[in-house]
Amino acid sequence: MHIKDMNRRSFIKSSATATSAFALPRFSIAQPGKTKKINVAVVGVAGMGGYALGEAAKENLVAMCDVDDARAANAFKKFPNVPRFKDFRTMLDKLGKDIDAVSISTPDHTHFAAAMAAMERGKHVFVQKPLAHNVWQVRTLRKAARHYKVITQMGNQGHTFTGMRRIKEWVDAGVVGDVREVITWTNRPNPPWFVPPSSFPPVTRPAPTTLDWDLWQGPVQNRDYSADYVPVKWRGWWDYGCGALGDIGCHTFDAPFLVLDLGSPTKVEIERKDPPGKGFIPMGSVVTYHFPARGKKPPVTLKWYEKGYEVPKPMRWQKGKDLPSGGGMYMEGTKETLYHAGMRPNSPMITPGKRFMEIKSDLVKIPKLPAVGNGPIEEWYRAIKGDGPTPGSNFDYAVPLTEMVLLGALAQRTGKSIEWDSKKMEYLNAVVSRVLHKDPEFPAMEMVLIPAGENQMGTDYGEAGDKSLEGTKNPWKDVQKNEEKPFRTVKFTKPFYMSATEVTQAQYEEAESQLFKTKAYEQLFIAQLQDQLTESGMQVEFDAAAIERIMGKVGGNIREFYQANPDQLGQPVSFELSSSSRVDGYYKGRVTREGLQESRFLQLSDLDLVDALAEAIKEIDEVRDARPVTEEELTAARAALTRGFPRSLETATQVARAGTSLALHGLQENELSNFVDRVNAVDADTVVRVARTHLHPEQLLAVVVGSPDDVLTSLGRLGLGEPALIE
């Protein structure tokens, strides 16, 4: 078996079986007051994983796991004697007896698989926010944590802050009054975490040799590698991340969720800047959560504003002062407005500031909650050792908080409001179904496993109710008109899934009638061509009708290709497209300008475009090989460049712009005075050399001088291939 196939299948299998029966024995590692140093394994050692490594080093770091050797290089260098792995399953199998706890800092889509694998083996787990990738996963993690009796923590750092305790103290003391509205906001999505690709699907290329792309993807749908996915831009793709809301929501929602006992919303509404689709997050949205009354606490509306939407100011706010653009939260109470800036509750206050100063002496008298410690990981360690209480963001707390976030992300993903029954774990509106939380990218479809081996297929015409065929000479003859066949034994060599919902012939025909016809595929090609021209910065007058006439059967070609290659749907492909028969006739002399009768199939203006394209291709080929530029052509080109050069420096603004350009590109001042001489020095051999180089993009070599950490992410978007670092 190919190793990558084994990785993917076993990944999915292990994730599924771990959530079904929980057949392993229950046990816990730590004994209160007896564990001095905890043996910690860290999964994902770059980014937030670096923070986890530093904390683990305070205990006993026994293993590191990361799928990307390049991203993990600094960690591996810092701890050269610590065993390292690419696959956390292999790590747990080989060193399981030496590991007490596992800290997980991987992308969102692999949180669940890694945490389940660790808890199955009785390991305590720390998981960065958001806890998992969908509602079903987070609830299963909570069930597993309770079953295996392990100590858990989600990494929302603000939960351990002093500011969090102050907010709870003030709300519990009645300072704020009844809260009916909470406003939260962020300046995300923004680079470098959220960067839309230049095209959908994104440009793909072979994965770097330092990255195990198969393991990075883990249990999700296999896709070709793209620099638009990694290292940090995965947050913008629904397959891997949960958007700006998943990134920040567990921080910003933490305080209102805790102090107001919000629980689960009954409805989530969505407003987004762009329509859903393409697998990418909205680049700005407003999510509105509706929470019912909780005992004596009134219903609450919580709103989440992303970049691009104006955030309403509190009723009680300092006149003329703007809200901080980076993010924040405020609660509108019947007595006061409680506010903090930033994604976490660092320094909460009562607003306006004047009012805060008036009541501050009363606030300090409110009994204080006990301090937590120096962050969520230390709190987790103390609990494992038996030296501290249960971590505040343990899975019993983190699951409903994350579920709230994920419901908002699901509304963003579908572009539809959601009505939610938390107890039944059901979506009450038709937009989403009870199984959508397992795979929200697709409409609801319950799947059943068809095992390998012998199975019965077909239809019994009698059971089908076709009594009119009974007793006839060949009762199946008419049944087969509808492509029905009698019961028979068939053998499946491999297991597979199929829909549990029966589809009738009428439903199939209705669905088939809605499929793209040839014309639709043609329009998709034209729209994509226009988009590429626009994205490349080419300011041209685009004539879609002319392209349609010139390209001939482009729609049919594309349609036939995808019918023959359905596995290529959603992937970038390339194949040759023929020109129309009339354009072909023009090339071969059957169609002339003089004899052309303009119609919806071909016009004289189309022939102008055809001639221009042919001439451009001819000139490119000739300059590169057969007919280099002549001295006369070179003289004319020199004159065209130099004749107008003095006029580009006639005004102070033009001179300033030229000087700025020199500074920007690091050029000397004499570049301007030497411009004419340098143009006149260009000879025919130089033109041919440059043409041969730059008219072959595959031969392009880009040399970038600077810090790799600063430039590699931007270079990846250019699709130039894997860069080679020159020491």
N, C-alpha and C positions, 0 to 999 in steps of 0.2 A: 504494500500500500504506500502511495506517495505520502511523505511526511506532512505536507500542507493539508491534504485531504484528511489525514488522521487528526491533525490539530483542530480543524474546523468542526469535524463531526464529534470528536470527543469533547470539545468545548461546549457545544450545544447540548450533548448528552449529559455531561456532568452538571450543567446548569439546570436541566430539566429534572433529572433524578433527585437532585439535592433538595428539590422543593416538594416532592411528592409524599414520601412515607416517613422521612426522618427516622430511618431505621437504626442509625448508630446509637450507641449508649450515651447517656447523659453524663457529663462530667465537667469539672471546672479545674483550671490549673492552680490558681492562687489559693493559699491558705492565709487568712487574715493574720497580719502581724509577723509572718514567718518568711515571706519573700523579700529579700533585700535588693536583688538586682533582677530585672525582668529581661528575658531573652527576646529581643524584638527583631522581626523581619520587616523590611520596608519594600513595598511593591510600588514602583514608580518613584524614581529618585531625582528627577528634574522638576523644576518649578516648585510647587508646594511640597514635592517630595524632598527637596533640599532641606526645608524646615523640619520635616518629619525625621530625616536623617540626623540632624543636629540634636533633636530631642532624644532619639534612640541611642545616640552616642553617650548620653548622660546615664543610660542604663547599660545594657549589654547588646550591642548591635551584632547579630549573628548571621544575617543574610541580607542581600540586596537583589532586587529583581527589576529589570527594565528591558523593554524590547528594542530600545534604540541605544546602541553603543556610543553614538556621537553625543546625544543629549546627556547620557549618563557618564561621560568621560571624566568630568570633574569629580563626581562622587566616587567613581572607581579609583581615581588617583588619590583622593583624600583618605580612603579606607582600603588600601591595597591588599590587606590580609583578610578581608571579609569575603566569604564566598559569594559569588555573583551568578545570577541566573537570568534567562530570558523568559521562561515559562514559570509562572507562580505554582502551577500544579506539580511540576518537577521539583521545585524548591520544597514544597510541602511534603512530597513523597520522600525525598532524600533526607531532609533535615527536620521533619515533623516533630520528632521526639526532643529536639533541641530548641524548639520555638514555643514560647509562651503566648506571644501576642503578635498581631500583624497590623501594620499601618498601611493604608491603601490610598495612594494619590495618583490614580490613573484617570484617563478621560471618563466621562459620565457613563458611557455605554458598557464599560467593563467593571464598574463598581460592584454590581450584583454578583457576577460570576466569581470574582476574587473573594468577596466577603463570604459567600456561601461556601466556597472551597475551604476557607479558613475555619469557619464555624463548624462545619462538618467534622473537623478534626479536633474540636474542642478549644480552638484558639480564640482569645479575646480579640476584638477587631475595632479599629479606628478607621473611619471612612470620611474622606473629604466631602463637602457639600457639592451638589445635592446628593442625597443619600443614594439614589439610584435613578434609573432612566425612565421608569413609568410606574403607575400606581400599583399594579400587580406586583412588581419587584419589591417596592418598599414594604408592602404589607407582608410579603413572604419573608423578607429579612427580619421583620419584627417577630414573626412566628418562629423562625429558626433561632433567634437570640433567646427567646423564652424557653424553647425546647432544650437547647444545649446549655442553658444556664451560664452563658458567657457574659462578660462585661463589655459594653459597647459605648461608642461615642461617635457623633458626627461633628466634623470640623467647622462649625460656625463659631468663630473665635469670640464674636461679640457677646455670646451667651455667658462668658466668664468675666466680662468687663464690669467694673464698678458702676458704670453708667446704666447697665441693665438692672442692677439691684436698686439703684436710685429710682428708676422709672416704676418698678414694681412697688417700692415703698410708698411713693407718692400716690399712685393710683389706688393701692389698697387702703391708704389712709383717707381716701375721699377728697384729696386736694383737687383733682381734675373734674370730679363729678361724673355724671353719666356720659359715656362716649358713644356717639352714633355714626361718626364719620372719621376715617383715617385716610390720610393722603401720603403716599410714598412716591419717590421718583429717583431716576438715575440718568446719567449722561451717556449711558450705553444704549444700543450697540455702537462701538467705536473701535478703531484699530488699536493694537494689533490683534485683538481677540476676535473681532468680527469684521471680516473683509470679504464682501461679495466677490465671486470669481469674475474673470473677464468674460466668461461664457458659461452657459448651461447646456450639457454637463461640462464640468471644468476640464481643462487641458490635463491629460494624463501622460505619464512617462514611467519608465522603470523606477522602482523604489530604490533609494540609496542602499548600498550594500551593508551599511551599518544598521539598517532598520529591518526587523522581521515584520513585514507588512501584514502577513497573515495573522500573526499573533496580536498585532496592534488592533486589527479589526475585531478579533475575538468572535463573539457569537452573532454579529450582525451580518447583513447581506454583503457578500463579497463584491468589492469594487476595485477597479484599477487605481493604483497610487496616483495622487496628485499633490503638488505642493500647496494647493488651495485647501487641503485638509489638515496638514500637520506643518509645524509642531503645535501651534496654539490656536489655529483657526478652526479646529474641529468644533468649537462651541457654537458656531453659526450653522452647523448642519444637523438636521433633526436625527439622522442616523447615529450621531455620536454625542451631541450635546443637547442642551435644553434652552439655548438662547440666552439673552441678557437676563431674562427672568430667572432661569435656572442658575445662572452665574451669581446673581446678587440677591435674589428673593429670599433665600434662607437667612441672609444677614439682615436685610431691611425689614422683613416681616416678623423677625424673631420677637422683638419687644411687644408689638401689639398682640401677636399670637399668644404670648405667655401671659401678659398682664390682663388681657380682656377675655381670656378663656374662649378664644374664637371657635375652636373646634373645626368642623368641616362646613364649607359653604354649601348652600342649596342651589345657587345659580352663579355662573361666571359669564360675563359679557365681554365682548371684544370689539375694539376699533383698531384697525391697522392701516398703514400707509399703502401697502402693496398687496395684491391678491396672493392667496396661498398657492403653493406649488413649487416645483423644481427642487424640493428637499431642503430649502434654505429658509432661515428665519426671516420675519419681517424686520425691516430696518427702521423700526419705530412703531409703537402701539400703545394703546391704553386698555388695561384690563381692569374690570370692575367686579369685585367679589361681593356677594350678598350673604350675610350670616344671620340666622334667625336669633330670636331672643334666647338667652341662656339663663334660666332661673329668673332672678330679678334684674339681670342685665338686659338692656334694650337691644333690638336688632342693630347690626353694624354694617355699613357700607365701606369697603376698603378699595381704594383706587391706586393703581400702579401706572405711572407715567414714564415712558421711555423717551429717548432723545428725539427731538423734533416736535414735541407737544408742549404747549404752555401749561405750566403747573399753576393752579389757582393758589393765591396766597391765603393764609389763615385769616379768619375774621379778626382776631386779635394779633396784629402785626405792626411793627414799627413803620410808620408812614415814610415812603420814599426809599425803603430798603428792599433790595431784591433777595429772593431765595437763592441759596448757594446752588450753582449749576451742576456741581458734581453729584448731588443726590442728598436725600434726607428723608425724614418722616415727621409728621405731626398728627396729633389726636385733638379733635375738637370736642372738648367737654362742656358740660353745662355750666361749669364754674371757671375753668381755665383751659388754655391751650398748651399742651406739652409738645416739645419740639426737640429734635436733635439733627445736626448736620452730618453728612456722610452716610455711607452704607451701614455703619455699625453705631450703636449707642454710646459713643465715646464721652460726650459732654452734654447730657440732656439739660434742658432749662424750661422754664415757663416763659412764654412770650406774651407781650413784648418784654425786652430786657428790663425796662423800668419796673414792670410788675414783678419780675423775678427778684429784683433787689428788694422790693417792698415785703415780700413774703419769705425771703431766704432764711431769716432768723427762725421762722416757724418750721421751715422744712428741715433744718438741721436737728430739730428736736424729735423728729419721727424716728422710732426705733430702727436700727440698722440690721440688715440681713448679713449673715456671716460671709466673709470673703471666700472666694473659690480657690485662688491660687494663680499661678503664672501661665494661664492658657489652658486650652482644652486637652492637650496631650498629657500635660502634667496632672491634670485632674483625673484623667483616665488611668494613668500609672498609679496614682495614689489609691484609687478604688480597687485596682487589681491587687495591690499589696495589702489591702485591708486597712490602709491608713487614712482613708477619706470616704466621704459618702458616695452614693451612686452618682455617676457623671450627670450633669444637668441636661446635656443634649444626648442622652442615651436613646436607643431606638424607640422606646415607648413614647418619648417626646418627639424625636426627630421625624418619625414616620408621618404623623398627621401634619406637621409643619411642611415637610417636603411634599406631601400629597397636595396640599394647598397650592404650592408652587407649580407642581406638575399639571394640575387641572388648568391653571392659567396658561401654561405652555401648550396644552392640548387645544385650548381655544385659539391661541395664536396660530397653531399649526393648521387647524381646519378652517379658520376664519369664521367660525360659527359659535354662538353662545351655547353654553352647556347647562343643563339642569341635572343635578347630581343627587343621588340617594346614597349616602355614605354607608349606611348599615347594610344595604343589599349590594353595595358596590356596583350600582347600575346607573347608566346614563338614561334619563327619563325622556329626552327628546329624540326625535328621529334622526338627527344629524349624526349622532354617534351612538353606538350600541354597547351592550354589556361586554363585548369582547374587544372593543376598540382600544382599551387601555393596554392590551397586550401588544398591539401593533397599530398605532394610531395613524400611520401613513396611508393605510388602505381602508376601504369600507369594510363593514362587518362581514365576516365570512367564517363560520365555524368549520374547522378542518378535522378530518378523522384519518387515522393511520390505517392504510391497507397493507397488511403484512406480506412478505414474500411467501411464495408457495402456491398451492392450487386454490383457486377461488371460482365461484359461480358467477357468471355474467349472463345478461340477456333478459328477455321478457316472456312471460307466459301469457299468450294472447287471451286465454280464458280469464286469468286473473286481471288482465288489462281491461276486461269488460266487453271485449269484442265478440259477443255471442253470435253475431251474424255469420262469423267465419266457421263456426263449429259444424262439423259434418261435411265440409267442402273437400274437394279433392286435394287441394294444396292451400291450406289455411294461411300459411306464412307468406304466400306470394304477395298478397295485398298489404300485409303488415310490413314487409320489407320495403314497400314504397316510402315509408317514413323512417327507413334505415334502422328498423327494429330487427332483432335476431332472437331466436329461441334460446332458452337456458342451455348453457354449455360450460364445460370445465376449461378454464384457462390457467396458465402457469405464469406467475410473476417472478422474475429472477431477482428483483430488488423491491424493498418496501417503498411506498410513496404515500403522500397525503392527497386527499381529494375533498371537495366541498361536501359537507353533510346535508346541504340544502339541495333538494331536487330542482332541476331546471327543466321546465316543459319545453316542447318543441316551439310553441308559440312565443315563450319568453326568449328562447334562443334566437328566433328569427327577428324579434323586435330589437334585441341587442345588436344583432349582426347588421340590421338596417342602419344603425347609428354609427357604425364604424367609418373611419375616414375613407373616402373615395379618392380616386386618383387626383382630382382637382385639389382636394384638401392637402395632400402631400406636396403638391406643387406650390401651394401658397405657403406652406411651412418653409420650404426651401428659399423662396423669395424673401420672406420675412427675416430668416436667419441671415441671408446675404446682406440685406439692408442694415440689420443690426451690427454686423461685423464691420461694414463700412463706416457706420456712425461711431462705433467704439474705437476704431483705429484713427479717428480724427479727420477722415477724408470728407471734405465739404463738397459733395457732388449732388447734382440733381438726379435722383433715382427714379427711373421709369420702370416700375414693376411690370407693366403691361408689355413693354419691349422685351424684358428678360423672359417673360412667359412665352412670347412668340419665337424668340431666338433659340431657347433651350429645348424646344420640342417636347419629348415625352419624359421630362424630368420627374413628374409626379409618378408616372407608371414605373419608372426605373427604381425610385426610392421605395415605392409600395412593394414591388416584387422582391427587393432586397430584404426588407424586414419580414415579409412573409416567409422567405427562405431562411432567414437568420433571426428568429425572434429573441435569441439570447443577447443580441446586440442592442436591443431597445434601451435607451438611456445612456448609451456609450458613444463616444465620438468615433465615427467611421469615415473612411474615404473610399470613393470608387469613381470611375469615369462616367461622365454624363455626355450623351450625344447631343449635337445641335439638331435643330429641326430639319426635316427633309427639304424644306424650301431654302434654308440657309445652305445646306449641302449642295442643292442644285445651283445656287449662286456661285459657290466655289468652283463647281464643275462646268459652269457655262450654260446649264439648262435654263437658268433664270437670269434675266438681264434687267438692268435698270430701265431700259427703254421699253421692254415688254412687260414690266411688272404692273399688274393691276392691284392697287392697294386694297387690302381687306383686313379682317380681324386676325388673319393668320400671318401677314407680313406687310410691312410698310417701307417706303423709301428711307425714312429716318432710321429704321432698323439696319438697313444695309450700311448706312454711315457708321453705326456703332460696330458692325461686323468688320468693316474695313479698318477702322481705328484699332480694334483688338488685333487683327492680323498684322497690321503694320508695326504695332508695338512689339509683338512677339518676334517678328522678323528682325527688327532693329536690335533687340536684345541679343538674339542669336548671332547676328552678324558682328556686332561690336565685340562680343566675346571671342569669336573664332574667325569666321570667313572674311569679314570686311572691317578691319579696324578703322577708327576715325581718321579722316584725311586731315592734311594740314589746313586746308580751307575751312573745314568744319571746326577744327580746333581754334583757328583764328577768330571765327565768328562767335564761338563760345566764350573766348577770352574777352572779346569786345563787349558782349552782352553782360558779363559779370563786372567788368571794370568801368564801363561807361556810366553806369548809374551809381557807382560807389560814392563819389563825392557828395551826391545829393542826399545820401543817408546820414550825413554829418552836418547838415545846414543849420539846424536849430540847436538850442541849448538842451532841449529834451532829448533829441536824437543822440547828442554827444554823451549825455548822462546815461542813456540806455546802453550805448556801446561800452562805456566805462564799466557799468554794472555787469555786463556780459563778460568782459575780460576778467573781472574779479571773481565772478561766479565759476568760471572755468579755469582759474588759476593761470591766465595768460599774461605775457609781458605787455607793457604799454606800446612797444614798437610793433605789435601785431597789426595795428591799424595802419601805421605808416608803411609797413612792408607788404600790405595786402596786395596791391597791384603787381609788385614784383614777383610775389609768390604765385599769383594766378598765371602770369605770363611765363613762368618757369615750367609749368605743367606741359609735358610732352605726350605724344600719342601712346608711347609704351606705358606711361603711368596710367592713362585712362583705361587701357586694356587690362592692366593688372588690377586696378580698382574694380572694374566691371566683373572680372572673373571671380574676385573675392566676394563682393557684396551682392551679386546676382545669384549666389549660391548660399542661401541662408543656413543650410545644414553645415556649411563650413565655417560659420561665424565663430570666432573666439573672442570672448569678452574677458578683459583683464581688469579687475577691480582692486584698487589699493585701499585698504582700510581694515577696520575690525570686522572679522567674520560675523560676530554676534549682532553687529549693527546692520549688515547688508544682506545676509543670506536669505532672510525672510522675504525681502523685496525682490531679490534676484529670482527666487523660486516662482514668482508670479509671471516672469517673462518666458518661462518654458525653454530655457537655454540648455537644459540638461544638468546633470549633477556637477557642481563646481569642484574643481581640484584646488586644494589649498597649497600654496607655495610658501615654504618656510623662508 
